[in-house]
Amino acid sequence: MVIDRVMGLETNDFELDDLKWIILMVLFNVPGNENAYTLMEELIYTAERGVVH
């Protein structure tokens, strides 16, 4: 379903954040994926903090 939604976009500008939003929307619309939706939501809304060494 995610690939179908990505292929349906009419844009050449596509970034990782766009993919995250599409996955979130697909998970939201599929019953029984509450845990996966919650994990994906955390990935989107959680900003990386600190310096990676």
C-alpha positions as CSV (number, residue, x, y, z in Angstrom):
1,M,0.0,0.0,0.0
2,V,2.9,2.4,0.8
3,I,4.5,1.8,-2.6
4,D,1.2,2.4,-4.3
5,R,0.8,5.7,-2.5
6,V,4.4,6.8,-3.3
7,M,4.0,5.9,-7.0
8,G,0.7,7.9,-7.1
9,L,2.5,11.1,-6.1
10,E,3.0,13.5,-9.0
11,T,6.3,15.0,-7.9
12,N,10.0,14.6,-8.4
13,D,10.8,16.1,-5.1
14,F,10.6,13.3,-2.6
15,E,12.3,13.1,0.7
16,L,12.5,10.7,3.7
17,D,10.1,12.8,5.7
18,D,7.5,12.5,2.9
19,L,7.9,8.7,3.1
20,K,7.4,8.8,6.8
21,W,4.2,10.7,6.5
22,I,2.9,8.3,3.8
23,I,3.7,5.3,6.0
24,L,1.9,7.0,8.9
25,M,-1.2,7.7,6.9
26,V,-1.3,4.1,5.6
27,L,-0.9,2.6,9.1
28,F,-3.6,4.9,10.4
29,N,-6.1,3.6,7.9
30,V,-5.3,-0.2,8.4
31,P,-7.2,-1.7,11.4
32,G,-5.0,-3.6,13.9
33,N,-1.8,-1.7,13.4
34,E,-2.1,0.6,16.4
35,N,1.4,-0.4,17.7
36,A,3.1,0.2,14.4
37,Y,1.3,3.5,14.0
38,T,2.4,4.6,17.5
39,L,6.1,3.7,16.7
40,M,6.0,5.5,13.4
41,E,4.4,8.6,15.0
42,E,7.3,8.7,17.5
43,L,9.8,8.6,14.7
44,I,8.2,11.5,13.0
45,Y,7.7,13.7,16.0
46,T,10.9,12.9,17.8
47,A,13.8,15.2,16.8
48,E,17.3,13.9,17.2
49,R,19.1,15.6,20.0
50,G,22.7,15.9,20.9
51,V,25.8,15.3,18.8
52,V,26.4,11.9,17.3
53,H,30.0,10.8,17.8
